[in-house]
Structure formats: C-alpha cells, structure tokens
Amino acid sequence: VEAVHLIADGKAPRIPQPKEGATYEGIQKKENAEISWDQPAAALHNWIRGHDKVPGAWATIGDQVVTFYGSSLLDASVPAGQELAIKGASRPGLVTKNGLVIFGNDGKMVLVRNLQFEDGKMIPASKYFSADETTTLELTEEEKKMAEDIR
C-alpha cells in the first residue's frame, strides 16, 4: 500500500536499471540478418533458425534478396539437384526434391525448406527453378457462359 501511495504522490524513487548483466537483446533488423557463409553447417543452421520468422536470415541469389526459412542439418550423402549460385557462398547450393541444400565451410550440409522473395512471395525451396512458371486457366465456351451468368 505504501508503494502505491508513493507512486500516486509522485515520490517513488526512480532507480535506472544498470546495463551490466542485462540479457535483453533489441529487436533484430533485417539488414543485420544477412548470412555469413564462412561458417560450419551447424552455425548456418543456428543462424537461419534463430532468425526464423522475424526478421529472417537472407542471402543474395542473382540480384535478389532471398530469405531462408525452416532449416535442418542434413546428415547424408550429397543429394542430386540443380546448382544454385549464392553470393558469398564458397560452394553453390543444390535445389533438390526436398529443398535447398547449402554447405558450411566444413563441407557439411543444411537443408532449407522455404524461400521468400523481396515481393513477399514464399515458395518451397524445392520449387525454386519452377517458381516463375505460371499456369493460366482456359475456360470452355460453356464455362465462360456459366461465369457470365454467375456475374
């Protein structure tokens, strides 16, 4: 009760919290989440998972910033896949049926399941090379008439 009265009267002591020993980390910013490729696979995995979902660990592929989501360490032989050049990486990634395989400087692998482009579009990493393919819906004359009637 005494503390409440001190606050209400504006007489409560104000003691600033010391910075020493503080464990709070400020909000991460996207520009600080770029992937540094000169690390072992475990560190790459931890970096990607640590930034998953916000702000998202990213790298430059081609001329576009691509954000990586959903990584896991891959302990198997190198899978078959299509090579993908990633800026700064010593070895190209592999787009496989399970996702994007990236390599640490120790030669070990990390599997990334999802990629997000700058425009906000997210795709499974395994569909990277088919991401630009679009299909259009062709309606028959009967379907066109039905669509008009519904409108």
DSSP file (Angstrom, degrees, kcal/mol; ACC not computed):
  #  RESIDUE AA STRUCTURE BP1 BP2  ACC     N-H-->O    O-->H-N    N-H-->O    O-->H-N    TCO  KAPPA ALPHA  PHI   PSI    X-CA   Y-CA   Z-CA
    1    1 A V     >        0   0    0      0, 0.0     4,-2.2     0, 0.0     5,-0.2   0.000 360.0 360.0 360.0 -40.9    0.0    0.0    0.0
    2    2 A E  H  >  +     0   0    0      1,-0.2     4,-2.3     2,-0.2     5,-0.2   0.899 360.0  51.4 -60.5 -41.6    2.9    2.3    0.9
    3    3 A A  H  > S+     0   0    0      1,-0.2     4,-2.2     2,-0.2    -1,-0.2   0.896 108.8  50.9 -63.3 -40.6    4.5    1.8   -2.6
    4    4 A V  H  > S+     0   0    0      1,-0.2     4,-2.7     2,-0.2    -1,-0.2   0.909 110.5  49.2 -63.8 -42.2    1.2    2.7   -4.3
    5    5 A H  H  X S+     0   0    0     -4,-2.2     4,-2.2     2,-0.2     6,-0.2   0.891 109.3  52.0 -65.4 -39.2    0.8    5.9   -2.3
    6    6 A L  H  <>S+     0   0    0     -4,-2.3     5,-2.7     2,-0.2     6,-1.0   0.913 112.3  45.9 -62.3 -42.0    4.4    6.9   -3.1
    7    7 A I  H ><5S+     0   0    0     -4,-2.2     3,-1.2     4,-0.2    -2,-0.2   0.932 112.3  50.5 -65.1 -46.4    3.7    6.4   -6.8
    8    8 A A  H 3<5S+     0   0    0     -4,-2.7    -2,-0.2     1,-0.3    -1,-0.2   0.850 112.4  47.0 -61.4 -35.3    0.4    8.3   -6.6
    9    9 A D  T 3<5S-     0   0    0     -4,-2.2    -1,-0.3    -5,-0.2    -2,-0.2   0.501 112.8-119.7 -84.6  -4.0    2.1   11.2   -4.8
   10   10 A G  T < 5S+     0   0    0     -3,-1.2    -3,-0.2    -4,-0.4    -2,-0.1   0.746  85.8 111.0  72.7  22.8    5.0   11.2   -7.4
   11   11 A K      < +     0   0    0     -5,-2.7    -4,-0.2    -6,-0.2    -5,-0.1   0.315  35.5 124.3-110.9   5.1    7.5   10.5   -4.6
   12   12 A A        -     0   0    0     -6,-1.0     2,-0.1    -5,-0.1    -9,-0.0  -0.438  69.0-107.8 -68.1 139.3    8.5    6.9   -5.5
   13   13 A P        -     0   0    0      0, 0.0     2,-0.6     0, 0.0    -1,-0.1  -0.395  25.7-145.6 -68.4 144.3   12.3    6.6   -6.1
   14   14 A R        +     0   0    0     -2,-0.1    -2,-0.0    -3,-0.1     0, 0.0  -0.941  18.9 179.8-114.0 112.4   13.5    6.1   -9.7
   15   15 A I        -     0   0    0     -2,-0.6     2,-0.1     3,-0.0     0, 0.0  -0.945  24.6-132.6-115.0 114.0   16.4    3.8  -10.0
   16   16 A P        -     0   0    0      0, 0.0    -2,-0.0     0, 0.0     0, 0.0  -0.392  26.4-112.4 -66.7 140.8   17.7    3.3  -13.6
   17   17 A Q        -     0   0    0     -2,-0.1     2,-0.1     1,-0.1     5,-0.0  -0.555  33.9-117.9 -72.5 130.9   18.4   -0.3  -14.4
   18   18 A P        -     0   0    0      0, 0.0    -1,-0.1     0, 0.0    -3,-0.0  -0.403   8.5-141.2 -70.1 147.2   22.1   -1.0  -14.9
   19   19 A K  S >  S+     0   0    0      2,-0.1     3,-1.9    -2,-0.1     2,-0.2   0.786  76.8  97.4 -76.6 -28.1   23.2   -2.1  -18.4
   20   20 A E  T 3  S+     0   0    0      1,-0.3     3,-0.1     3,-0.0     0, 0.0  -0.435  94.9  11.9 -64.9 129.0   25.7   -4.5  -16.9
   21   21 A G  T 3  S+     0   0    0      1,-0.3    -1,-0.3    -2,-0.2     2,-0.1   0.395  90.1 144.9  86.0  -3.6   24.3   -8.0  -16.7
   22   22 A A    <   -     0   0    0     -3,-1.9    -1,-0.3     1,-0.1    -3,-0.1  -0.441  30.8-170.8 -69.1 141.5   21.3   -7.2  -18.9
   23   23 A T        +     0   0    0     -2,-0.1     2,-0.2    -3,-0.1    -1,-0.1   0.458  45.0 117.5-110.4  -4.8   20.2  -10.1  -21.1
   24   24 A Y        -     0   0    0      1,-0.0     2,-0.5     0, 0.0    -2,-0.0  -0.461  48.5-157.9 -69.1 130.1   17.7   -8.3  -23.3
   25   25 A E        -     0   0    0     -2,-0.2     3,-0.1     1,-0.1    -2,-0.1  -0.923  21.3-118.3-106.0 134.5   18.6   -8.2  -27.0
   26   26 A G        -     0   0    0     -2,-0.5     2,-0.1     1,-0.2    -1,-0.1  -0.072  47.6 -69.2 -63.5 169.4   17.0   -5.4  -29.0
   27   27 A I        -     0   0    0      1,-0.1    -1,-0.2    28,-0.0     2,-0.1  -0.405  57.0-117.8 -62.3 129.8   14.7   -6.1  -31.9
   28   28 A Q        -     0   0    0     -2,-0.1     2,-0.3    26,-0.1    -1,-0.1  -0.425  25.0-143.1 -70.2 143.8   16.7   -7.7  -34.8
   29   29 A K    >   -     0   0    0     -2,-0.1     3,-1.5     1,-0.1     4,-0.3  -0.838  17.2-122.6-109.8 148.9   16.7   -5.7  -38.0
   30   30 A K  G >  S+     0   0    0     -2,-0.3     3,-1.9     1,-0.3    28,-0.2   0.868 109.9  59.7 -56.6 -41.0   16.7   -7.3  -41.5
   31   31 A E  G 3  S+     0   0    0      1,-0.3     3,-0.4     2,-0.1    -1,-0.3   0.723 104.6  51.7 -65.1 -18.6   20.0   -5.6  -42.5
   32   32 A N  G <  S+     0   0    0     -3,-1.5    -1,-0.3     1,-0.2    -2,-0.2   0.411  95.4  72.0 -93.6   1.4   21.7   -7.4  -39.6
   33   33 A A    <   +     0   0    0     -3,-1.9    25,-1.4    -4,-0.3    -1,-0.2   0.226  61.7 133.3-104.1  13.8   20.4  -10.9  -40.6
   34   34 A E  B     -a   58   0A   0     -3,-0.4     2,-0.4    23,-0.2    25,-0.2  -0.406  62.9-111.0 -65.3 140.8   22.5  -11.5  -43.7
   35   35 A I        -     0   0    0     23,-2.9     2,-0.7    -2,-0.1    -1,-0.1  -0.582  20.1-147.3 -77.1 128.5   24.0  -15.0  -43.7
   36   36 A S        -     0   0    0     -2,-0.4    11,-0.1     1,-0.1    52,-0.1  -0.880   9.5-161.0 -93.8 116.5   27.8  -15.1  -43.3
   37   37 A W  S    S+     0   0    0     -2,-0.7     2,-1.8     1,-0.2    53,-0.2   0.623  70.2  86.4 -80.7 -13.7   28.9  -18.1  -45.4
   38   38 A D  S    S+     0   0    0     66,-0.1    -1,-0.2    51,-0.1    66,-0.1  -0.390  75.5  94.1 -86.7  62.1   32.3  -18.7  -43.8
   39   39 A Q  S    S-     0   0    0     -2,-1.8    66,-3.2    -3,-0.0    67,-0.3  -0.953  81.6 -92.8-144.1 158.7   30.9  -20.8  -41.0
   40   40 A P     >  -     0   0    0      0, 0.0     4,-1.9     0, 0.0     3,-0.5  -0.316  45.4-103.6 -68.7 162.2   30.3  -24.5  -40.3
   41   41 A A  H  > S+     0   0    0      1,-0.2     4,-2.7     2,-0.2     5,-0.2   0.858 120.1  57.1 -56.6 -40.1   26.9  -26.0  -41.2
   42   42 A A  H  > S+     0   0    0      1,-0.2     4,-2.4     2,-0.2    -1,-0.2   0.890 107.5  48.2 -61.8 -38.8   25.8  -26.1  -37.6
   43   43 A A  H  > S+     0   0    0     -3,-0.5     4,-2.3     2,-0.2    -1,-0.2   0.887 111.1  50.6 -69.5 -38.5   26.4  -22.3  -37.3
   44   44 A L  H  X S+     0   0    0     -4,-1.9     4,-2.5     2,-0.2     5,-0.2   0.936 111.7  48.3 -61.8 -45.9   24.5  -21.7  -40.6
   45   45 A H  H  X S+     0   0    0     -4,-2.7     4,-2.9     1,-0.2     5,-0.3   0.929 112.2  48.4 -59.9 -47.1   21.6  -23.7  -39.3
   46   46 A N  H  X S+     0   0    0     -4,-2.4     4,-2.3     1,-0.2    -1,-0.2   0.875 111.3  50.8 -62.8 -37.7   21.5  -21.9  -36.0
   47   47 A W  H  X S+     0   0    0     -4,-2.3     4,-1.1     2,-0.2    -2,-0.2   0.935 113.6  43.8 -65.6 -46.4   21.7  -18.5  -37.7
   48   48 A I  H >< S+     0   0    0     -4,-2.5     3,-0.5     1,-0.2     9,-0.4   0.941 118.0  43.8 -65.3 -47.8   18.7  -19.4  -40.0
   49   49 A R  H >< S+     0   0    0     -4,-2.9     3,-0.9     1,-0.2    -1,-0.2   0.857 110.3  56.8 -66.4 -34.7   16.6  -20.9  -37.3
   50   50 A G  H 3< S+     0   0    0     -4,-2.3    -1,-0.2    -5,-0.3    -2,-0.2   0.752 112.5  40.9 -68.0 -24.4   17.5  -18.1  -34.9
   51   51 A H  T <<>S+     0   0    0     -4,-1.1     5,-1.7    -3,-0.5     2,-0.8   0.303  88.9 139.3-104.2   6.8   16.1  -15.5  -37.4
   52   52 A D  T < 5S+     0   0    0     -3,-0.9     2,-0.1    -4,-0.2    17,-0.1  -0.806  74.5   0.2 -87.5 111.7   13.1  -17.7  -38.3
   53   53 A K  T   5S+     0   0    0     -2,-0.8    -1,-0.2     4,-0.0    -2,-0.1  -0.997 121.9  59.3-111.1 -31.4   10.4  -16.0  -38.6
   54   54 A V  T   5S-     0   0    0      1,-0.2   -26,-0.1    -4,-0.1     3,-0.1  -0.971 121.7  -6.2-119.4 131.5   11.4  -12.4  -37.9
   55   55 A P  T   5S-     0   0    0      0, 0.0    -1,-0.2     0, 0.0    -3,-0.1  -0.996  95.7-139.0 -89.2  -8.5   13.5  -10.9  -39.4
   56   56 A G      < -     0   0    0     -5,-1.7     2,-0.2    -8,-0.1    -4,-0.2   0.500  17.9-101.7  94.4 121.4   14.5  -13.9  -41.5
   57   57 A A  E     - B   0  68A   0     11,-0.6    11,-3.2    -9,-0.4     2,-0.3  -0.548  50.3-171.5 -73.0 138.1   18.1  -14.8  -42.4
   58   58 A W  E     -aB  34  67A   0    -25,-1.4   -23,-2.9     9,-0.3     2,-0.3  -0.883  21.7-177.0-136.4 162.8   18.8  -13.8  -46.0
   59   59 A A  E     - B   0  66A   0      7,-2.3     7,-3.1    -2,-0.3     2,-0.6  -0.936  34.9-102.7-147.2 166.6   21.3  -14.0  -48.9
   60   60 A T  E     - B   0  65A   0     27,-0.4    27,-2.5    -2,-0.3     2,-0.5  -0.860  31.5-177.6 -99.8 124.4   21.6  -12.6  -52.4
   61   61 A I  E >  S- B   0  64A   0      3,-2.7     3,-1.9    -2,-0.6     2,-0.5  -0.984  70.2 -33.3-120.7 119.4   20.7  -15.0  -55.2
   62   62 A G  T 3  S-     0   0    0     -2,-0.5    25,-0.1    23,-0.4    -2,-0.0  -0.609 125.4 -35.7  67.8-122.5   21.2  -13.4  -58.6
   63   63 A D  T 3  S+     0   0    0     -2,-0.5     2,-0.4     2,-0.1    -1,-0.2   0.111 121.3  92.6-115.8  20.2   20.3   -9.8  -58.0
   64   64 A Q  E <  S-B   61   0A   0     -3,-1.9    -3,-2.7     2,-0.0     2,-0.5  -0.916  73.8-124.4-121.9 141.2   17.5  -10.5  -55.5
   65   65 A V  E     -B   60   0A   0     -2,-0.4    53,-0.4    -5,-0.2     2,-0.4  -0.708  32.1-169.6 -79.4 125.3   17.5  -10.8  -51.7
   66   66 A V  E     -B   59   0A   0     -7,-3.1    -7,-2.3    -2,-0.5     2,-0.4  -0.975  11.5-143.9-122.4 130.3   16.0  -14.2  -50.7
   67   67 A T  E     -BC  58 116A   0     49,-2.9    49,-2.2    -2,-0.4     2,-0.4  -0.779  12.5-141.5 -97.9 136.6   15.1  -15.1  -47.1
   68   68 A F  E     +BC  57 115A   0    -11,-3.2   -11,-0.6    -2,-0.4     2,-0.3  -0.799  21.8 177.7-101.2 134.8   15.6  -18.6  -45.9
   69   69 A Y  E     + C   0 114A   0     45,-2.4    45,-2.3    -2,-0.4    44,-0.7  -0.984  51.3  22.5-135.4 146.9   13.2  -20.4  -43.5
   70   70 A G  E     +     0   0A   0     -2,-0.3    43,-1.8    43,-0.2     2,-0.2   0.989  68.9 180.0  71.1  65.4   12.9  -23.8  -42.0
   71   71 A S  E     + C   0 112A   0     41,-0.2     2,-0.3   -26,-0.2    41,-0.2  -0.629   9.6 176.9 -97.3 157.5   16.4  -25.2  -41.9
   72   72 A S  E     - C   0 111A   0     39,-1.7    39,-3.3    -2,-0.2     2,-0.2  -0.979  36.8-101.3-150.6 150.5   17.7  -28.5  -40.6
   73   73 A L  E     - C   0 110A   0     -2,-0.3     2,-0.6    37,-0.2    37,-0.2  -0.509  33.9-145.7 -72.1 141.4   21.0  -30.2  -40.5
   74   74 A L  E     - C   0 109A   0     35,-2.3    35,-0.8    -2,-0.2     2,-0.7  -0.939  16.7-177.0-115.9 115.1   21.4  -32.8  -43.2
   75   75 A D        +     0   0    0     -2,-0.6     2,-0.3    33,-0.1    -2,-0.0  -0.736  50.1  84.4-113.5  81.2   23.5  -35.9  -42.4
   76   76 A A  S    S-     0   0    0     -2,-0.7     2,-0.1     3,-0.0    33,-0.1  -0.878  86.1 -63.5-157.3-176.0   23.5  -37.9  -45.6
   77   77 A S  S    S-     0   0    0     -2,-0.3    -2,-0.0     1,-0.1     0, 0.0  -0.461  72.4 -78.8 -77.2 159.6   25.4  -38.1  -48.8
   78   78 A V        -     0   0    0     -2,-0.1    -1,-0.1     1,-0.1     2,-0.0  -0.415  55.6-134.4 -61.6 120.4   25.2  -35.1  -51.2
   79   79 A P        -     0   0    0      0, 0.0     2,-0.2     0, 0.0    -1,-0.1  -0.292  20.4 -98.6 -76.0 162.1   21.8  -35.4  -52.9
   80   80 A A        +     0   0    0     14,-0.0    17,-0.4    -2,-0.0     2,-0.3  -0.572  63.2 129.4 -76.9 142.0   21.2  -34.9  -56.6
   81   81 A G        -     0   0    0     -2,-0.2     2,-0.5    15,-0.1    15,-0.2  -0.985  58.5 -77.5-176.4 176.6   20.0  -31.5  -57.5
   82   82 A Q  E     -D   95   0A   0     13,-2.1    13,-3.1    -2,-0.3    47,-0.1  -0.800  51.5-114.1 -95.4 129.6   20.3  -28.4  -59.7
   83   83 A E  E     -D   94   0A   0     -2,-0.5     2,-0.4    11,-0.2    11,-0.2  -0.306  27.9-167.2 -67.0 144.2   23.1  -26.0  -58.7
   84   84 A L  E     -D   93   0A   0      9,-2.5     9,-2.5     2,-0.0     2,-0.3  -0.965  16.7-136.2-135.1 114.9   22.1  -22.5  -57.5
   85   85 A A        -     0   0    0     -2,-0.4     2,-0.5     7,-0.2   -23,-0.4  -0.556  20.8-168.4 -73.8 129.1   24.8  -19.8  -57.2
   86   86 A I    >   -     0   0    0     -2,-0.3     3,-1.8   -25,-0.1   -25,-0.2  -0.983  28.6-110.3-121.6 126.4   24.5  -17.8  -53.9
   87   87 A K  T 3  S+     0   0    0    -27,-2.5   -27,-0.4    -2,-0.5     3,-0.1  -0.309 101.1  10.3 -59.0 127.5   26.5  -14.6  -53.5
   88   88 A G  T 3  S+     0   0    0      1,-0.3    -1,-0.3   -29,-0.1     2,-0.3   0.145  95.5 122.6  92.0 -19.6   29.3  -15.1  -50.9
   89   89 A A    <   -     0   0    0     -3,-1.8    -1,-0.3     1,-0.1    -3,-0.1  -0.569  58.3-144.8 -78.1 138.3   28.9  -18.9  -50.6
   90   90 A S  S    S+     0   0    0     -2,-0.3    -1,-0.1    13,-0.2    14,-0.1   0.703  88.6  32.8 -74.1 -18.5   32.1  -20.8  -51.4
   91   91 A R  S    S-     0   0    0     12,-0.2    12,-0.4    -5,-0.1    -1,-0.1  -0.999  92.7-108.7-138.8 137.5   30.0  -23.6  -53.0
   92   92 A P        -     0   0    0      0, 0.0    -7,-0.2     0, 0.0     2,-0.1  -0.296  35.1-116.9 -65.2 151.3   26.7  -23.3  -54.9
   93   93 A G  E     -D   84   0A   0     -9,-2.5    -9,-2.5     9,-0.1     2,-0.5  -0.298  22.7-127.5 -76.4 170.2   23.6  -24.6  -53.2
   94   94 A L  E     -DE  83 101A   0      7,-2.4     7,-3.1   -11,-0.2     2,-0.8  -0.984   5.4-146.5-124.9 122.9   21.6  -27.5  -54.6
   95   95 A V  E     +DE  82 100A   0    -13,-3.1   -13,-2.1    -2,-0.5     5,-0.2  -0.803  35.0 171.7 -86.3 113.0   17.9  -27.3  -55.3
   96   96 A T  E >   - E   0  99A   0      3,-3.3     3,-0.5    -2,-0.8   -15,-0.1  -0.541  51.2 -92.9-114.8 179.1   16.7  -30.8  -54.6
   97   97 A K  T 3  S+     0   0    0    -17,-0.4    29,-0.1     1,-0.2     3,-0.1   0.716 126.7  45.5 -66.6 -19.7   13.3  -32.5  -54.3
   98   98 A N  T 3  S-     0   0    0      1,-0.3     2,-0.3    27,-0.1    -1,-0.2   0.590 124.7 -80.7 -98.9 -13.3   13.4  -31.8  -50.5
   99   99 A G  E <   -E   96   0A   0     -3,-0.5    -3,-3.3    26,-0.2     2,-0.6  -0.972  69.1 -29.6 147.3-161.9   14.5  -28.2  -50.6
  100  100 A L  E     -EF  95 112A   0     12,-2.7    12,-3.2    -2,-0.3     2,-0.6  -0.831  50.3-154.0 -96.3 122.9   17.7  -26.1  -50.9
  101  101 A V  E     -EF  94 111A   0     -7,-3.1    -7,-2.4    -2,-0.6     2,-0.3  -0.859  15.4-175.8 -97.0 123.8   20.9  -27.8  -49.7
  102  102 A I  E     - F   0 110A   0      8,-2.8     8,-2.5    -2,-0.6     2,-0.4  -0.844  15.7-132.1-117.5 158.8   23.6  -25.3  -48.6
  103  103 A F  E     - F   0 109A   0    -12,-0.4   -12,-0.2    -2,-0.3     6,-0.2  -0.900   6.1-144.0-118.6 136.8   27.1  -26.1  -47.5
  104  104 A G    >   -     0   0    0      4,-2.6     3,-1.9    -2,-0.4   -66,-0.1  -0.373  39.4-100.4 -82.6 171.2   29.1  -24.9  -44.5
  105  105 A N  T 3  S+     0   0    0    -66,-3.2    -1,-0.1     1,-0.3   -67,-0.1   0.581 123.3  63.7 -71.3  -6.3   32.8  -24.3  -44.7
  106  106 A D  T 3  S-     0   0    0    -67,-0.3    -1,-0.3     2,-0.1     3,-0.1   0.368 117.3-112.1 -92.9   2.6   33.2  -27.7  -43.0
  107  107 A G  S <  S+     0   0    0     -3,-1.9    -2,-0.1     1,-0.3     2,-0.1   0.338  77.4 127.8  84.2  -7.8   31.6  -29.4  -46.0
  108  108 A K        -     0   0    0      1,-0.1    -4,-2.6    -5,-0.1    -1,-0.3  -0.365  53.2-120.4 -80.7 165.7   28.5  -30.4  -44.0
  109  109 A M  E     -CF  74 103A   0    -35,-0.8   -35,-2.3    -6,-0.2     2,-0.4  -0.758  17.7-163.9-117.6 153.1   25.0  -29.7  -45.3
  110  110 A V  E     -CF  73 102A   0     -8,-2.5    -8,-2.8    -2,-0.3     2,-0.5  -0.994  16.7-143.6-128.2 136.2   21.9  -27.7  -44.2
  111  111 A L  E     -CF  72 101A   0    -39,-3.3   -39,-1.7    -2,-0.4     2,-0.5  -0.900  11.4-163.3-103.4 124.3   18.5  -28.3  -45.8
  112  112 A V  E     -CF  71 100A   0    -12,-3.2   -12,-2.7    -2,-0.5   -41,-0.2  -0.927   4.0-170.3-107.6 127.9   16.4  -25.1  -46.2
  113  113 A R  E     +     0   0A   0    -43,-1.8    12,-3.1   -44,-0.7    13,-0.5   0.820  63.2  33.4 -90.4 -33.3   12.7  -25.8  -46.8
  114  114 A N  E     -CG  69 124A   0    -45,-2.3   -45,-2.4    10,-0.3     2,-0.4  -0.949  56.3-166.1-131.8 147.8   11.2  -22.4  -47.7
  115  115 A L  E     -CG  68 123A   0      8,-2.7     8,-2.8    -2,-0.3     2,-0.4  -0.975   5.9-158.9-128.7 143.5   12.4  -19.3  -49.5
  116  116 A Q  E     -CG  67 122A   0    -49,-2.2   -49,-2.9    -2,-0.4     6,-0.2  -0.988  10.9-146.0-125.5 133.2   10.8  -15.9  -49.6
  117  117 A F    >   -     0   0    0      4,-2.8     3,-2.2    -2,-0.4   -51,-0.1  -0.409  33.3 -98.7 -90.8 169.4   11.4  -13.3  -52.3
  118  118 A E  T 3  S+     0   0    0    -53,-0.4   -52,-0.1     1,-0.3    -1,-0.1   0.788 121.1  61.3 -58.8 -29.7   11.6   -9.5  -51.8
  119  119 A D  T 3  S-     0   0    0      2,-0.1    -1,-0.3     1,-0.1     3,-0.1   0.460 121.1-106.0 -79.0   1.5    8.0   -9.1  -53.1
  120  120 A G  S <  S+     0   0    0     -3,-2.2     2,-0.3     1,-0.3    -2,-0.1   0.303  73.9 140.9  94.9  -8.9    6.8  -11.3  -50.2
  121  121 A K        -     0   0    0     -5,-0.1    -4,-2.8     1,-0.0     2,-0.4  -0.532  34.8-160.2 -72.6 127.7    6.1  -14.4  -52.2
  122  122 A M  E     +G  116   0A   0     -2,-0.3    -6,-0.2    -6,-0.2    -8,-0.0  -0.906  13.7 173.7-111.0 137.3    7.1  -17.6  -50.3
  123  123 A I  E     -G  115   0A   0     -8,-2.8    -8,-2.7    -2,-0.4     2,-0.2  -0.933  42.1 -92.9-134.5 158.1    7.7  -20.9  -52.1
  124  124 A P  E >   -G  114   0A   0      0, 0.0     3,-2.2     0, 0.0   -10,-0.3  -0.565  39.3-126.8 -64.7 136.7    9.0  -24.3  -51.1
  125  125 A A  G >  S+     0   0    0    -12,-3.1     3,-1.6     1,-0.3     4,-0.2   0.803 107.9  66.1 -59.1 -28.6   12.8  -24.2  -51.8
  126  126 A S  G 3  S+     0   0    0    -13,-0.5    -1,-0.3     1,-0.3     3,-0.2   0.696  98.9  53.4 -65.9 -17.7   12.4  -27.4  -53.9
  127  127 A K  G X> S+     0   0    0     -3,-2.2     3,-0.9     1,-0.2     4,-0.5   0.172  72.8 117.1-101.0  16.2   10.3  -25.3  -56.4
  128  128 A Y  G X4 S+     0   0    0     -3,-1.6     3,-1.1     1,-0.3     4,-0.3   0.906  78.7  42.2 -53.8 -49.2   12.9  -22.5  -56.9
  129  129 A F  G 34 S+     0   0    0      1,-0.2    -1,-0.3    -3,-0.2     3,-0.2   0.662 117.8  46.9 -76.9 -14.0   13.5  -23.1  -60.6
  130  130 A S  G X4 S+     0   0    0     -3,-0.9     3,-1.0     1,-0.1    -1,-0.2   0.312  83.6  99.0-103.9   7.5    9.8  -23.6  -61.3
  131  131 A A  T << S+     0   0    0     -3,-1.1    -1,-0.1    -4,-0.5    -2,-0.1   0.803  80.2  52.5 -65.3 -29.7    8.8  -20.5  -59.3
  132  132 A D  T 3  S+     0   0    0     -4,-0.3     2,-0.3    -3,-0.2    -1,-0.2   0.603  85.2 103.5 -84.3  -9.8    8.5  -18.3  -62.4
  133  133 A E    <   -     0   0    0     -3,-1.0     2,-0.4    -4,-0.0    -3,-0.0  -0.562  51.2-175.4 -74.7 130.2    6.2  -20.8  -64.2
  134  134 A T        -     0   0    0     -2,-0.3     2,-0.4     2,-0.0    -2,-0.0  -0.959  13.2-149.3-124.9 146.4    2.6  -19.7  -64.2
  135  135 A T        -     0   0    0     -2,-0.4     2,-0.4     2,-0.0    -2,-0.0  -0.915   9.3-148.0-113.9 141.7   -0.4  -21.5  -65.5
  136  136 A T        -     0   0    0     -2,-0.4     2,-0.6     2,-0.0    -2,-0.0  -0.844  17.8-121.5-108.7 147.4   -3.4  -19.8  -66.9
  137  137 A L        -     0   0    0     -2,-0.4     2,-0.6     2,-0.0    -2,-0.0  -0.762  22.6-158.5 -89.4 121.7   -6.9  -21.2  -66.6
  138  138 A E        -     0   0    0     -2,-0.6     2,-0.3     0, 0.0    -2,-0.0  -0.897   8.7-155.1-102.2 121.6   -8.6  -21.7  -70.0
  139  139 A L        -     0   0    0     -2,-0.6     2,-0.1     1,-0.0    -2,-0.0  -0.740  11.6-128.5 -96.7 143.2  -12.4  -21.8  -69.9
  140  140 A T     >  -     0   0    0     -2,-0.3     4,-2.5     1,-0.1     5,-0.2  -0.346  34.8-101.1 -76.2 169.1  -14.5  -23.6  -72.4
  141  141 A E  H  > S+     0   0    0      1,-0.2     4,-2.2     2,-0.2     5,-0.2   0.899 125.4  51.3 -59.2 -40.9  -17.4  -21.7  -74.1
  142  142 A E  H  > S+     0   0    0      1,-0.2     4,-2.2     2,-0.2    -1,-0.2   0.909 110.8  47.4 -63.7 -41.9  -19.8  -23.4  -71.7
  143  143 A E  H  > S+     0   0    0      2,-0.2     4,-2.5     1,-0.2    -2,-0.2   0.865 109.7  53.7 -67.4 -36.1  -17.8  -22.4  -68.7
  144  144 A K  H  X S+     0   0    0     -4,-2.5     4,-2.0     2,-0.2    -2,-0.2   0.915 109.9  47.7 -63.1 -42.4  -17.4  -18.8  -70.0
  145  145 A K  H  X S+     0   0    0     -4,-2.2     4,-2.5     2,-0.2    -2,-0.2   0.910 111.5  50.2 -64.5 -42.3  -21.2  -18.6  -70.3
  146  146 A M  H  X S+     0   0    0     -4,-2.2     4,-2.2     1,-0.2    -2,-0.2   0.907 109.4  51.4 -62.6 -41.9  -21.7  -20.0  -66.8
  147  147 A A  H  X S+     0   0    0     -4,-2.5     4,-2.0     1,-0.2    -1,-0.2   0.884 110.3  49.6 -62.3 -39.2  -19.2  -17.5  -65.4
  148  148 A E  H  < S+     0   0    0     -4,-2.0    -2,-0.2     2,-0.2    -1,-0.2   0.906 109.9  50.6 -65.4 -42.7  -21.1  -14.7  -67.1
  149  149 A D  H  < S+     0   0    0     -4,-2.5    -2,-0.2     1,-0.2    -1,-0.2   0.888 109.8  50.5 -63.0 -38.6  -24.4  -16.0  -65.6
  150  150 A I  H  <        0   0    0     -4,-2.2    -1,-0.2     1,-0.3    -2,-0.2   0.897 360.0 360.0 -67.0 -40.0  -22.9  -16.1  -62.2
  151  151 A R     <        0   0    0     -4,-2.0    -1,-0.3    -5,-0.2    -2,-0.2   0.518 360.0 360.0 -61.3 360.0  -21.6  -12.5  -62.5
